[in-house]
Amino acid sequence: MNYILFDDYARNQLLPLTFMRPVADMRVGILTIREKWEKYLDEKTSTLTEEYLNVKYPIVKGEHNILINGSVLPNPTLVEEIKNLKAGEALVSDDVIIALQVDAKDLDKIGEGDTGGIKEVGTQSEIMRISYAWEIVAQNARAIEDDFDLITKGRKSAAIPEGVMAIGDRIFIEEGADIGHASLNSKTGAVYIGKNATVMEGSLLRGPVALGENATVKMQTVIYGGTTIGPYCKVGGEIENSILFSYANKPHGGYLGSSVIAEWCNLAAGTNTSNLNNNYKNVKAWCYTKERFVDTGLQFLGLIMGDHSKSGIDTMFNTGTVVGISSNLYGAGYHRNYVSSFIWGSTAGYQGYDIKRAIDVAEIVYKRRNKEFDEVEKAILKEVYHLTYHNSRI
């Protein structure tokens, strides 16, 4: 069977995190949503997404295809239901299509939004779905626990190094990880240390916490539960219930709480986020589809930052701040609660950020990590620039 992960209407509600990727390539827990499905299915997947992302994320069509909603997180019951779908059947929950099986001749019709003739089948599974960016914060602790069980089942952890204070029995260390005299506390949740990751001396990790492959936790860093540090990220200071996708940096002091940071972002020394209103009311955040601030239903929410954006030294972000793609923010005082893409400036004033300058910086940043910001990446960033241009003029 050929499996395809598709973007539905939730994609626009998940902006800015989905400007540069399909929904399924967001990180929730230890793994991305795609990585979860591929582990459960033991199959590779492709993607049905926006046209401008197709070069990097091409769709692979088979004679028989099962399309799976990329915003839905898998579980054993749901996977079994999906595998049992017959041609022309769709698994549905609360009017949301979870999955459907279609033959090659009908696949293009689905891509055009034509689902006529599909027979709906109800699901008996609990559905865990990410429909808004802030829901990653709310669901991440549970997702870490689920991924921990999925990844470590039947496997043995590397030995806990001498001098490490290990508390509890839900600690898993991959081969090649380098852990100094640190504290790993799994009494409150699982602690996962990825392959070749580094945890420097004096650091305190209190689960559920996940550290991705080749990620680095600098000396005396404090990390609280619900936090994912993605592959190749570098972090320091204090972090709580936050998710860094991959190749993002928060290497110095400052507080990051209840936040989602996409790829290639950099938070400079002393950057701080507020994640709780002084009146203790639910946090409101910018919604791209409604073009206004909406009640997130969360009492704790900090910063949601799109790819390639950066902050200067001592930058402050208020509760529920949303920052778009490739914006550079600095200066004293709190920034606006919504800063669109390709913006450069401080609380004293903002201006548009030229796409050529954005590409020049991205090329340098990639090179520092021994990667190439190639023509495919440039084309995607340019398309996002054009998509957001009307919001980038100040």
ZIMOQUI-V7343 format. One record per pair of residues at least 6 apart in sequence whose C-alpha atoms are under 6 Angstrom apart, sorted by the first residue. I is the first residue (numbers start at 1). J is the second residue. Records with the same first field share a line. If there is no record, write none. Layout:
# ZIMOQUI-V7343
I->J + J
This chain:
# ZIMOQUI-V7343
2->62 + 65
3->45 + 65 + 66 + 67
4->45 + 46 + 47 + 67
5->47 + 67 + 68 + 69 + 70
6->47 + 48 + 69 + 70
7->49 + 70
10->131
13->132 + 289
14->132 + 133
16->306 + 324
17->306
23->70 + 71
24->33 + 34 + 70
25->32 + 33 + 34
26->32
27->245
28->140
29->140 + 143 + 144
30->144 + 147 + 210
38->44
46->59 + 60
47->59
48->59
63->103 + 104
64->103
65->101 + 102 + 103
66->100 + 101
67->99 + 100
68->98 + 99
69->98 + 99
71->129 + 130
72->128 + 129
73->128
77->125
78->125
87->101 + 102
88->101 + 102 + 118
89->100 + 101 + 118 + 119 + 120
90->99 + 100 + 119 + 120 + 121
91->98 + 99 + 121 + 122
92->98 + 121 + 122
137->258
140->226
141->208 + 226
157->172 + 173
158->173 + 174 + 175
163->181
164->181 + 182 + 183
165->183
166->184
167->185 + 186
168->186 + 187
170->186 + 190
171->190 + 191
172->192
173->193
174->194 + 195
175->195
176->195 + 196
177->195 + 196 + 197 + 198
178->198
179->198 + 199
180->200 + 201
181->201 + 202
182->201 + 202 + 203 + 204
183->204
184->205
185->206
186->207
188->207
189->207 + 208
190->207 + 208
191->207 + 208 + 209 + 210
192->210
193->211
194->211 + 212 + 213
195->213
196->213 + 214
197->213 + 214 + 215 + 216
198->216
199->217
200->218 + 219
201->219
202->219 + 220
203->219 + 220 + 221 + 222
204->222
205->223
206->224 + 225
207->225
208->225 + 226
209->225 + 226 + 227 + 228
210->228
211->229
212->229 + 230 + 231
213->231
214->231 + 232
215->231 + 232 + 233 + 234
216->234
217->235
218->236
221->236 + 237
222->238
223->238 + 239 + 240
224->240
225->241
226->241
227->241 + 242 + 243
228->243
229->244
230->244 + 245 + 246
231->246
232->246 + 247
233->246 + 247 + 248 + 249
234->249 + 251
235->249 + 250 + 251
236->251 + 252 + 253
237->252 + 253 + 254
238->255
239->255 + 256 + 257
240->257
241->258
242->257 + 258 + 259 + 260
243->260
244->261
245->262 + 263
246->263
247->263 + 264
248->263 + 264 + 265 + 266
249->266
250->267
252->269
253->269 + 270
254->270 + 271 + 272
255->272
256->273
257->275 + 302
258->301 + 302
259->302 + 303 + 304
260->304
261->304 + 305
262->306 + 307
263->307
264->307 + 308
265->307 + 308 + 309 + 310
266->310
267->310 + 311
268->311 + 312 + 313
269->313
270->313 + 314
271->314 + 315 + 316
272->316
273->302 + 316 + 317
274->302 + 318 + 319
275->300 + 301 + 302 + 319
276->300
282->297 + 298 + 299
283->296 + 298 + 299 + 320
284->293 + 294 + 295 + 296 + 320
285->293 + 294 + 320
286->292 + 293
287->293
301->319 + 320
302->319 + 320
303->320 + 321 + 322
304->322
305->322 + 323
306->324 + 325
307->325
308->325 + 326
309->325 + 326 + 327 + 328
310->328
311->328 + 329 + 330
312->330
315->330
316->334
317->334 + 335
321->337 + 338
322->338
323->338 + 339 + 340
324->340 + 341
325->341
326->342
327->341 + 342 + 343 + 344
328->344
329->345 + 346
330->346
331->346
335->347
341->392
342->352 + 353 + 392
343->351 + 352 + 353
344->350 + 351 + 353
351->394
352->392 + 393
363->373
366->372 + 373
